[in-house]
Amino acid sequence: MTLLDRHIFRSVLGTTLAAACLFGFVLVAGNILRDLLGPMLAGQMRLVTFGRLVLLMVPVVASYALPLGMLTGVLLTLGRLSSDSEITAMRAAGMSILRIAVPVLILGGIGALIGLRINFESMPWAKIEYEREFAAALRANPLSFIRPKTFIREFPGAVVYVGSRNGPDLRDFWLWQLDPEKRVIRFIRADSGRVDFDEANSEFIVTLKRARIEDHDRKAPDSFAEPLRVSTFEEIDPFRLSLARYLGIQTVHQKLPWMTYGELEAEKARVEAQPVPAGGEKQHARDVMKVTLTIQDKFNMALAVFTFALVGVPLGIKVSRRETSANLGLAVVLALAYYFLIVVVGWLDQHPDYRPDLLLWVPNLMFLSLGAFLLRRLDRA
């Protein structure tokens, strides 16, 4: 590489890393607010565990931050070089636009290879480790889920309120049982009770005393045309509240996005080898297509790093802006358009006849064609 190549390569690399860190920080911060901040403030995990979980989020968000960072880095760097007339000076020295773009495209190719490693190896490993660490932290003190004077919504199909708690002993217990439409179908209030944790099943076993139960009409819970069925009990049979959503990690390995390349290929072979019952051909095709789409999506996300590098070269030179906000805005708009097309194709996973596994490549091919066209046109200008 010549001195100019190294200059462009280092400039784009530095800006790309900074932009990727910015987008990664935004994505990590959103996950922290959604998943980690509440448990940490409630004393459900130590600060050291919180820090490890944040670090494990990095490979997960890197899959999305890297393409955005590449596009932003190319737009910002080449926009600045063009605005400072450095691109004009390079062209006056006999370098074509295609030649100027070489170090950027090399960086894009390296980024695509890194993206493949992240998508197929680092991200699945980090996600599984994250779930394991998160579950272990909460499992160490499961009773911390029972927070007094708080409406607790972590249990599926229920909202719980406890006036006070002394170890496993509860006072002033309220429970609203909900249907799939979040309507109340049963209300329980008890003076006291006890909660025990079933570690094998990740469930609370709740026993209540001096309880009052109100049963709503399950077909029309919001209708009060009929009087509520009210019962009182000195003690009711124990019932269970599940925490498998937070404490069970066995389901993570079954989720296709968190499988490595080898696991996905094995899963695809397993699904394809399953016997197809009469009339089950369409469902079998859907199951195979889901695995295929996951593999293709991971390849596409890695290729997007190179695609955005190619598109960013002519746009960065043509726009010729030093303003960070303008170039950042352009990068976000292009990325949103790309991801929107990816999401639209993903909706076809239930229609394997439309070949969504092939359509998934259309956004990349469109952006690659656009980048090549603009680059060639700019080179002839």
N, C-alpha and C positions, 0 to 999 in steps of 0.2 A: 504494500500500500504506500502511496505517496504521502507527502506531508499534508496536502490538502485532504486526502482521504482520511488520514488519521484525525485531522482537525474536525471534519464533519462527523466522523464516527464517534469521537469522544463527546462532541457537543450534543448530538442526538441521544447518546447513551445516558449522559448525565441528566438531561431534561426528562427523558423517558423514566428513569428510575425515580426522580422526584415526583413526576405526575402519577406513576403507579403507586407510590407510597401515599400520595394524597387520596387517590380513589380507594386504596386499600384501607386507609384510616377511616374514611367515611363509612365503608361497608362494615368494618369491624366495630365502629362505634354504634352503628344501628343494631348489630347483634348483641353487643354488650347491654345496651338499654333494654332490649327485648328479653334476653335470656339470663344474663348474669348479674346485673345490678341489683335486682330485687332479692335474689337468694343471698348475695353478699351482705346487703344491708340488713337482712333478716337474721344474719348470723348462721346461715346454712353452709357457708364455706369459708375457709381461711383465706387471707390475702395472698399467700403463696400459691394456693390452688387457683385462685382467681387469675393470677398472673400467668400460670401455666396454660390455663384455658384460653386466655387471650392470645398467647403465642400460637396455640394450636389452630386458632381461627385463620392465621395468616395464609397457610397453603390453600385453605378453602376459598378465601376471597381472592387469592392471587389469580385464579382462573379467569375472573372477570376484570380484575384491575390491570392485568398485563396488556390485553388488547387496547383498553382505554388509554393506558399510559403510553403505549407505543404511538397511537394516533396523535395524542396530545403533544408528545415529545417531538414528533416530526413536524407538526404544524407550527409549534412555537419556535423551534430551532431554525427551520428553513424560512419561516416568515421573518424572523429577525435577520438572517443572513441576506435575504432578498431586500428587506427594507434598508439595510446598511450598504446595499450595492455590492456585497461580496459575491453574490451569484452572478451579477453583471461582469465583475472583474474576472471570475473564473471562465465565463463564456468568451470574454475578450481574449483570454489566454489560450483559447482553442478547445476548451472542454465543452462537450455537449451536455444537455440536461440528463440524458441517459447515463453519461459517464459520472456526472455529479451524484446521481441517485445510487450508484453502485454501493458505497459504504452503508447507505441507509437500508438498502435491500439485503445486504449481508447481515446487518443487525436484525432485520425483520426475520430472516431465516433462522438465525440463532435463537431469537425469541420464540419462534414457532416450535423449535425442538425442545426448548425449556418448557413451553406450554404442554407439549405431549407428556413430558415427564411429570409435570404437576397434575395434569388431568387424570392420568392413568395410574400413577403411583403415589405421589405425595399427598394429593387431596384425599383419596380414600383412606390412606393410613391416618392422616391427621383427623379426619372426621370420626373414625372409629375410636381413636385415642381420646378425642374430645368427649365423646359420649361416655366412654368408660370412666374418665376422670370426673366428669360431671355427676354421673350416677354414684360413683364411690363417695364423692364429697357429700351428696345428699343422704346417701345410705348410712353414713356415719352418725347422723343425727336426724332420723326421719320425723321425729316429733316436732321438729322446727317448722314443719308445714302447718301445724296447728297453731296459728298465731291469734292470740286473744284480741277481741274487739276489732276484728278484720273480716271482711267478706272474702272467704277463701274459694277461689274458682279453679284451682288446679285439678279437681276431681272431675272426670268426665260424667256429664249428665247430672251434676249436682252443684249447689252453692251451699257453703257451710259457714256458720257464724258461731263462735264460742265466746261467752262472756269472760271466762277466766279458765286457766289451766294450771294445775299443780302436778307436774310430772305427767303420768298417764290419766290422771283424774280430771274430769271436765265439769264445769258448772255453766248453766244456762246455755244449753246446746240448741241450735236452730239448724234445720236442713230443709232446703227446697230441692225436690227431685224434679228434673226437667225432661221433657220429651225432645225428640230430634229438632223441633222447631223452637226450642228454648222456652216453652210454656210450662208453667208449674202444674204438675199432675199430682203431687203429694207434698204436704208440709208437715214436718215433725218438729215439735218443741219439747225438750225434756229439762227437768230441773238439774239433773246430774247424769253422769255417765263415765265410761272408761274407754280408752282407746289403746289397743295392743297392735303391734306391728308384726305381720306375717312376712318374714324376710324372703321365704322361698317363693312367694307369689307377688311380692312388692305391693302388699295391700294392708290397709288399716282394718282391724276388726273392732267395730264400735258396739258397745253394749250400753243401753240407756235405761234409766229408771225414772219413774213418775213422768211418763211421756204422754203427749197429746198428739194424735195423728188426724190430719184433715186430708181426705181423698177427694180429688176433683174428678169430673167426668173425663176419662181418658180420650174419648172421641171428640169432646168439645171442652177443653180445659178452661177456656175463657168465658164459657157460658155459665151464668149463675141462675138459670131458669129453675134448676133443681137444687134443693138444699145440699150442702156439703155433707159427706159422710164423716162424722166425727167420732173418734174412739179414744178412750183413755186406758192406759196400762200402767201397772205398777212397775213392770219390767218388760221390755220387748226383746224379741229374738235378735241376736247379734247380726249385723249386716256389714258389708265390706265396701270400702272406698279404695279404688285402685290408684296406685302411683306408678304403674308400669310405663306410663308416658315419660316419666323422669328417671326412673331407676332401672328400667330394662334396656339392655343394649343388644339383646339377641336379634331384635327386629332390624337393627342398623345393617347387619350383614346381608339382609334380604333385600334392601333397597338398591335398585340398580345403579343410581348415580354414585354410590359409595363403594362400588366394586372396582377392583383393578382390571387391567386388560385381560389377564389370564383368567380371572374369575368370570368376567363377562363372556369370554369365549366358551368357557365351560358351561355357564348358565344357558347360553344360546344352544349349545349342543344338547344339553339336557332337555330343554323345552322342545327342540326339534324332534328328539327321539321319543317323546311321550306318545303313547297310543292315542289316536284321535277317535273319539266315540262318534257314533252316527249323529249327524247334525251339529257336530262341534267343530267343523272345519274352520268357520269364521273366527271363533274364539281362539282356536289354536294359532291361526294366522296372526291375530292381534297380539297374542303372547310373544310370538317370535318377533314381530315387528317392534314391540316395546324394547326388547333387548338390542335389536339392530339399531334402532334410533338412538339409544343411549351411547352405543359405540361410535356411531357417526357423529353425534353431537359433540363428543369429546374431541374427535379429530377436527371438526369444524371450528371449535373454540380455539384450538391451537393454531390452525391455519389463519384464523382471523388476525393474529398478530402480524403475519406477513402481509395479509390483505390490507390492513389499515396502514402499514408502512408504505405500501405502494400507492394507495389513494392519497396519503398525506403529502407525498412529494410534490405533485403538481399543484395541489390545493394550497400548500404552504407557500410555494414560490409565487403562485398567481395572486393570492390574497395580499401578500407582502405587508403584513401588519406586525408591529412590535407589541401591540396591546395584548396582554395575556388573557384578559377576559374575553376578547373577541375570538381568539383562536380556541380558547377553552370551550366557549359556547358552540363553536362550529364542530369541535370534536364530539361534544355531548350529543348534538343533533344527529350527526352521522352514526354514532354508536347506537342511539335509540332507534334509528331507522333500521339498522342491521339487526338488532336484537328483536325488534318488532316482527320482522320477517321470519326470524328463527322461531319465535313463539307461535306465529300463525301456522307454520308448517307442523309444529309440534302438536297442534290441535287435531291433526289428521291421523294420530296414532291408532285411532279406532277404525280407520279406513285403509287397511293395507293395500286394497286394490288401487289406490291413488299413488302408491309407491312414495310415501313420505320420506323414506330413507334416501331416495334420489333427489326429491325436492329439497331436502335439507341442505344440499350443496348449492342450490340456486342463489341464495344471498351472497355467498362467497364468490361464486362465478360472476354475479352481477357487479360486485364491487371490484373484483380483479379486472374485469373488462373495462369498467369505468376508469379505473386507475391507469390501465395501459393506454386507453384512448386519450385521456387528458395528458399523460406524459408524452406520448408521441406528438400530439397536437402542439404542446408547449415547446417541444424540441424543434419543431419546424417553424415556430413563430420567429 
